[in-house]
Amino acid sequence: MFTVRRLLLGVPALLLAAALVTLVAVPDGRQAAWRLWCEATRDWCLGVPVDSRGRPAEDGELLLLSPVQAATWGNYYALGDSYSSGDGAYDYYPDTAVQGGCWRSANAYPELVADSYDFAGKLSFRACSGQRGHAMLDAIDEVGSQLDWNAPHTSLVTIGIGGNDLGFSSVLKTCMVRVPLLDSGTCTAQEEDIRKRMQKFETTFEELVGAVRERAPDARILVVGYPRIFPEEPVGSYYTLTASNQRWLNETIQEFNEQLAEAVAAHDTEIASSRSVGSVEFVDVYHALDGHEIGAEEPWVNGVLLRNIAAGVTVDRSTFHPDADGHRAVGELVVEQIERGPGRPLYATFDVVAGATVETLAAEAG
């Protein structure tokens, strides 16, 4: 095949053009022309056709792609909860900034990722504040749900999910809205319940990844973890949160990230061992806010909103959520993972990539 490529590279442009005209005039000529041009030039060909063993083959059904090529040849779907929708980053899209809305921000990391590359398709931004993983599955295929799509010409999916399944908001509220000193164990007393929810989420996550893979089998799926929001070594209390409470919350987030990373690795190992297309990868953003956590001079995460001191601290929707700077930091780590890849060869189906026309991508993106 490499010999064929070298020979074709020496063909005069006029003869090559004539050959292409002839090919498109016969049945299946357009696909043959695409393959010929792919062999003859490097600027229009996204990758090298290979067989199921990853070896170059003239009639190969797969494409061997670079990490960036594998992420950008099609559409990009952004799924998840408030940490992905940008709740807390402001500059919200008006139709989402309503009571019970998704609170999608122009500053959210999916927007940064979309702006970082020249995607063949476009961003379908579906992440929604308050989203739970099990609710995504319960509403699967319902109009307006995050999984109400079937887009085989999707090259990238990012998803950040699980915090609401574990009840992080209610956990934080319980930690915050208490009588200082008298209820010192109220916060950490939730640990057993959280562990049970984490265990239950393992099944939810398996089903979610399966549902996304079913809708976009050739896509790179990047599972984005959660950042640490308190200093690594707290030196004092933050409102009613003691230093030990903050450390416990940090450890809980880290433990959940590790659970996600292990599940992701298992999925990708299965894909690689079966020589399948696409990937599932984990984006570790635990340290994204280092030096800019809650209580820092320049925090990249929203603090507590006080509404009525007499009635206690009100934990608002966007409390303890990354702001625009925080999303920029998370986005940079997502981009790094896109550039780095899963550390193994990445494949996509030749015919699927070849069929990612402007019209097809626009129709699937909605």
C-alpha positions as CSV (number, residue, x, y, z in Angstrom):
1,M,0.0,0.0,0.0
2,F,2.8,2.4,0.8
3,T,4.3,1.6,-2.7
4,V,0.9,2.5,-4.2
5,R,0.9,5.7,-2.3
6,R,4.4,6.7,-3.5
7,L,3.4,5.9,-7.1
8,L,0.3,7.9,-6.9
9,L,2.2,10.8,-5.4
10,G,4.1,10.9,-8.6
11,V,1.1,11.0,-10.9
12,P,0.7,14.4,-12.6
13,A,-2.2,16.4,-11.2
14,L,-3.9,16.5,-14.6
15,L,-3.9,12.7,-14.9
16,L,-5.1,12.3,-11.4
17,A,-7.9,14.7,-11.9
18,A,-8.9,12.8,-15.1
19,A,-9.0,9.5,-13.2
20,L,-11.2,11.0,-10.5
21,V,-13.6,12.3,-13.1
22,T,-13.8,8.8,-14.7
23,L,-14.4,7.2,-11.3
24,V,-17.2,9.5,-10.2
25,A,-19.0,8.7,-13.5
26,V,-19.5,5.0,-12.7
27,P,-21.4,3.3,-9.8
28,D,-19.8,3.7,-6.5
29,G,-17.3,6.0,-8.2
30,R,-17.5,8.7,-5.6
31,Q,-16.3,6.3,-2.8
32,A,-13.6,5.0,-5.1
33,A,-12.5,8.5,-5.9
34,W,-12.4,9.4,-2.2
35,R,-10.1,6.4,-1.6
36,L,-7.9,7.2,-4.5
37,W,-7.5,10.8,-3.5
38,C,-6.9,9.7,0.1
39,E,-4.0,7.5,-1.2
40,A,-2.6,10.2,-3.5
41,T,-2.6,13.1,-1.1
42,R,-2.1,13.6,2.6
43,D,-4.1,16.8,3.0
44,W,-7.6,15.5,2.4
45,C,-7.1,12.0,3.8
46,L,-7.8,11.8,7.5
47,G,-5.9,8.6,8.0
48,V,-4.6,5.3,6.6
49,P,-7.0,2.5,5.8
50,V,-6.1,-0.6,7.8
51,D,-7.5,-4.1,8.4
52,S,-8.9,-5.5,11.6
53,R,-5.4,-6.1,12.8
54,G,-4.3,-2.5,12.3
55,R,-2.2,-3.3,9.3
56,P,-2.3,-1.1,6.2
57,A,-4.7,-2.5,3.6
58,E,-6.0,-1.1,0.4
59,D,-9.5,-2.3,1.2
60,G,-9.2,-1.8,4.9
61,E,-12.5,-1.1,6.8
62,L,-10.8,1.0,9.4
63,L,-8.9,4.3,9.6
64,L,-5.9,4.6,11.8
65,L,-6.1,8.2,13.2
66,S,-4.1,10.6,15.3
67,P,-5.7,11.5,18.6
68,V,-6.8,14.9,17.3
69,Q,-8.1,13.5,14.0
70,A,-10.0,10.8,15.9
71,A,-11.7,13.6,18.0
72,T,-12.5,16.1,15.3
73,W,-13.6,14.3,12.1
74,G,-17.3,14.6,13.1
75,N,-19.7,16.2,15.6
76,Y,-19.1,16.8,19.3
77,Y,-21.7,16.1,21.9
78,A,-21.2,17.5,25.4
79,L,-23.2,15.7,28.1
80,G,-23.4,15.9,31.9
81,D,-24.4,17.9,35.0
82,S,-23.9,21.4,36.2
83,Y,-20.1,21.0,36.3
84,S,-20.3,20.5,32.6
85,S,-23.1,22.9,31.7
86,G,-21.2,25.8,33.3
87,D,-23.6,26.6,36.1
88,G,-21.7,29.2,38.1
89,A,-19.7,30.4,35.1
90,Y,-22.3,33.0,34.1
91,D,-22.9,34.3,30.6
92,Y,-25.7,31.8,30.4
93,Y,-27.7,31.2,27.2
94,P,-31.0,32.9,27.9
95,D,-33.3,30.0,27.2
96,T,-31.4,27.9,29.8
97,A,-31.2,30.5,32.5
98,V,-34.6,29.9,34.0
99,Q,-36.0,28.3,37.1
100,G,-35.4,24.6,36.6
101,G,-33.3,25.3,33.5
102,C,-30.0,23.8,32.4
103,W,-27.9,26.9,33.0
104,R,-25.6,26.4,30.1
105,S,-22.8,29.0,30.0
106,A,-20.8,30.3,27.1
107,N,-17.8,30.0,29.4
108,A,-18.3,26.3,30.1
109,Y,-15.5,23.9,29.1
110,P,-17.4,22.3,26.2
111,E,-17.4,25.7,24.5
112,L,-13.6,26.1,25.0
113,V,-13.0,22.6,23.6
114,A,-15.2,23.3,20.6
115,D,-13.3,26.6,20.0
116,S,-9.9,24.8,20.3
117,Y,-10.3,22.7,17.1
118,D,-11.7,22.9,13.6
119,F,-14.3,20.2,14.0
120,A,-15.8,18.9,10.8
121,G,-19.2,19.1,12.5
122,K,-20.3,21.2,15.4
123,L,-21.0,21.2,19.2
124,S,-24.3,19.8,20.5
125,F,-24.2,21.2,24.0
126,R,-26.7,19.1,26.1
127,A,-25.2,19.2,29.6
128,C,-27.8,20.3,32.2
129,S,-27.6,21.6,35.8
130,G,-29.1,19.1,38.3
131,Q,-28.7,16.1,35.9
132,R,-28.4,12.7,37.4
133,G,-27.0,9.7,35.6
134,H,-29.9,7.4,36.4
135,A,-32.4,10.1,35.3
136,M,-30.6,10.2,31.9
137,L,-31.2,6.5,31.5
138,D,-34.8,6.7,32.8
139,A,-35.5,9.4,30.1
140,I,-33.5,7.7,27.4
141,D,-34.8,8.6,23.9
142,E,-37.4,11.0,25.3
143,V,-37.6,14.3,23.4
144,G,-35.3,16.8,25.0
145,S,-33.3,14.3,27.0
146,Q,-29.5,14.2,26.9
147,L,-29.7,10.8,25.2
148,D,-32.4,11.7,22.6
149,W,-30.0,11.3,19.7
150,N,-28.4,8.8,17.4
151,A,-25.4,10.2,15.7
152,P,-22.9,7.7,14.3
153,H,-20.9,10.5,12.7
154,T,-19.9,11.8,16.2
155,S,-16.2,11.9,16.8
156,L,-16.1,13.3,20.4
157,V,-18.3,13.0,23.4
158,T,-17.5,14.6,26.8
159,I,-19.5,13.6,29.8
160,G,-19.2,14.7,33.4
161,I,-21.8,12.9,35.6
162,G,-22.3,11.3,39.0
163,G,-22.1,14.2,41.5
164,N,-25.9,14.4,41.8
165,D,-26.3,10.7,41.9
166,L,-24.1,10.8,45.0
167,G,-26.1,13.7,46.4
168,F,-23.2,16.1,46.6
169,S,-25.5,19.1,46.9
170,S,-27.4,17.7,49.8
171,V,-24.2,16.4,51.4
172,L,-22.7,19.9,51.2
173,K,-25.9,21.5,52.5
174,T,-25.9,19.1,55.5
175,C,-22.3,20.0,56.2
176,M,-23.0,23.7,56.0
177,V,-26.4,24.2,57.6
178,R,-25.7,23.0,61.1
179,V,-24.8,24.4,64.5
180,P,-21.0,24.8,64.6
181,L,-19.2,22.7,67.3
182,L,-22.4,21.1,68.5
183,D,-23.0,19.1,65.3
184,S,-19.3,18.6,64.4
185,G,-19.9,15.0,63.2
186,T,-22.9,15.7,61.1
187,C,-20.8,16.1,57.9
188,T,-18.7,13.0,58.0
189,A,-21.6,10.9,59.3
190,Q,-22.9,10.8,55.7
191,E,-20.0,8.7,54.5
192,E,-21.8,5.3,54.7
193,D,-24.7,6.7,52.6
194,I,-22.3,8.1,50.0
195,R,-20.5,4.8,49.7
196,K,-23.7,3.0,49.0
197,R,-24.6,5.6,46.3
198,M,-21.1,5.2,44.8
199,Q,-21.6,1.5,44.6
200,K,-25.0,1.9,43.0
201,F,-23.6,4.4,40.5
202,E,-21.2,1.7,39.2
203,T,-24.1,0.0,37.4
204,T,-25.5,3.4,36.2
205,F,-22.2,4.4,34.7
206,E,-21.8,1.1,32.9
207,E,-25.2,1.6,31.3
208,L,-24.5,5.2,30.4
209,V,-21.3,4.4,28.6
210,G,-23.1,1.6,26.8
211,A,-25.9,4.0,25.7
212,V,-23.4,6.6,24.4
213,R,-21.3,4.0,22.6
214,E,-24.5,2.7,21.0
215,R,-25.3,6.2,19.7
216,A,-21.8,7.1,18.7
217,P,-19.7,3.9,18.3
218,D,-16.8,5.6,16.5
219,A,-16.4,8.5,19.0
220,R,-13.8,9.2,21.6
221,I,-15.7,9.4,24.8
222,L,-14.0,11.6,27.4
223,V,-15.3,11.1,31.0
224,V,-14.5,14.3,32.9
225,G,-14.0,13.9,36.7
226,Y,-14.6,16.5,39.4
227,P,-12.1,19.1,40.7
228,R,-11.0,19.5,44.3
229,I,-12.8,22.6,45.6
230,F,-11.1,23.0,49.0
231,P,-7.3,23.5,49.6
232,E,-5.3,20.3,49.8
233,E,-4.3,21.3,53.3
234,P,-7.0,23.6,54.8
235,V,-5.6,25.8,57.5
236,G,-8.9,26.8,59.1
237,S,-12.7,26.7,58.8
238,Y,-14.7,28.0,55.9
239,Y,-18.0,29.2,57.5
240,T,-19.2,26.1,59.4
241,L,-16.9,23.7,57.5
242,T,-14.0,22.7,59.7
243,A,-10.6,21.9,58.2
244,S,-11.3,18.2,58.8
245,N,-14.7,18.5,57.0
246,Q,-12.9,20.1,54.0
247,R,-10.3,17.3,53.9
248,W,-13.1,14.7,54.1
249,L,-15.0,16.3,51.2
250,N,-11.8,16.5,49.1
251,E,-11.1,12.8,49.8
252,T,-14.6,11.9,48.9
253,I,-14.3,13.6,45.5
254,Q,-10.9,11.9,44.9
255,E,-12.4,8.5,45.8
256,F,-15.2,9.0,43.3
257,N,-12.8,10.1,40.6
258,E,-10.8,7.0,41.2
259,Q,-13.9,4.9,40.8
260,L,-14.7,6.6,37.5
261,A,-11.1,6.2,36.2
262,E,-11.1,2.5,37.0
263,A,-14.5,1.9,35.2
264,V,-13.3,4.0,32.2
265,A,-10.0,2.0,32.0
266,A,-12.0,-1.3,32.0
267,H,-14.2,0.0,29.1
268,D,-11.3,1.1,27.0
269,T,-9.3,-2.1,27.6
270,E,-12.3,-4.0,26.3
271,I,-12.5,-1.8,23.2
272,A,-8.7,-2.2,22.5
273,S,-8.7,-6.0,23.1
274,S,-11.6,-6.5,20.7
275,R,-9.9,-4.2,18.1
276,S,-13.0,-2.1,18.0
277,V,-13.4,1.6,17.1
278,G,-13.6,4.6,19.3
279,S,-12.4,4.9,22.9
280,V,-13.4,5.7,26.5
281,E,-10.9,7.9,28.4
282,F,-10.8,9.6,31.8
283,V,-9.9,13.2,32.2
284,D,-8.4,13.8,35.7
285,V,-9.3,17.4,36.7
286,Y,-8.9,16.9,40.4
287,H,-6.0,19.4,40.6
288,A,-7.5,21.8,38.0
289,L,-8.2,24.5,40.7
290,D,-4.9,24.1,42.5
291,G,-4.1,27.4,44.3
292,H,-7.5,28.8,43.4
293,E,-9.8,26.7,45.6
294,I,-12.5,28.0,48.0
295,G,-10.9,30.5,50.4
296,A,-8.0,31.4,48.1
297,E,-7.2,35.0,47.2
298,E,-8.3,34.4,43.6
299,P,-10.7,31.5,43.7
300,W,-11.8,29.8,40.5
301,V,-14.9,28.4,42.2
302,N,-17.9,30.1,43.7
303,G,-18.2,30.3,47.4
304,V,-21.3,30.2,49.6
305,L,-24.2,32.6,48.9
306,L,-25.7,34.1,52.1
307,R,-29.3,35.0,51.7
308,N,-30.7,35.1,55.2
309,I,-28.1,34.9,57.9
310,A,-30.8,34.6,60.6
311,A,-32.2,31.5,58.9
312,G,-28.8,30.0,58.2
313,V,-26.6,29.6,55.1
314,T,-28.5,29.0,51.9
315,V,-26.6,26.7,49.6
316,D,-27.5,28.1,46.2
317,R,-27.5,26.2,42.9
318,S,-24.1,27.5,41.8
319,T,-22.4,27.4,45.1
320,F,-19.1,25.5,45.1
321,H,-19.2,25.3,41.2
322,P,-16.3,26.5,39.1
323,D,-16.5,30.0,37.6
324,A,-15.3,31.0,34.2
325,D,-11.7,30.7,35.2
326,G,-12.3,27.3,36.7
327,H,-13.9,26.1,33.5
328,R,-11.0,27.4,31.5
329,A,-8.7,25.3,33.7
330,V,-10.8,22.2,33.3
331,G,-11.1,22.8,29.5
332,E,-7.3,23.0,29.2
333,L,-7.0,19.5,30.7
334,V,-9.7,18.2,28.4
335,V,-7.8,19.6,25.5
336,E,-4.6,18.0,26.8
337,Q,-6.3,14.6,26.8
338,I,-7.6,15.1,23.3
339,E,-4.0,15.8,22.2
340,R,-2.5,12.9,24.2
341,G,-5.0,10.2,23.4
342,P,-5.6,7.0,25.3
343,G,-2.0,5.8,24.8
344,R,-2.9,3.2,22.1
345,P,-3.9,3.3,18.4
346,L,-7.2,4.9,17.6
347,Y,-9.4,3.6,14.9
348,A,-12.7,4.7,13.2
349,T,-14.7,3.0,10.6
350,F,-13.6,4.1,7.1
351,D,-17.0,4.3,5.6
352,V,-18.4,6.2,8.6
353,V,-15.7,8.9,8.4
354,A,-16.0,9.1,4.6
355,G,-19.8,9.6,5.0
356,A,-19.4,12.5,7.4
357,T,-20.5,15.1,4.8
358,V,-21.5,18.6,5.7
359,E,-25.2,17.7,5.2
360,T,-25.0,14.5,7.3
361,L,-23.2,16.2,10.2
362,A,-25.7,19.1,10.2
363,A,-28.7,16.7,10.2
364,E,-27.3,14.6,13.1
365,A,-26.2,17.6,15.2
366,G,-29.8,18.9,15.2
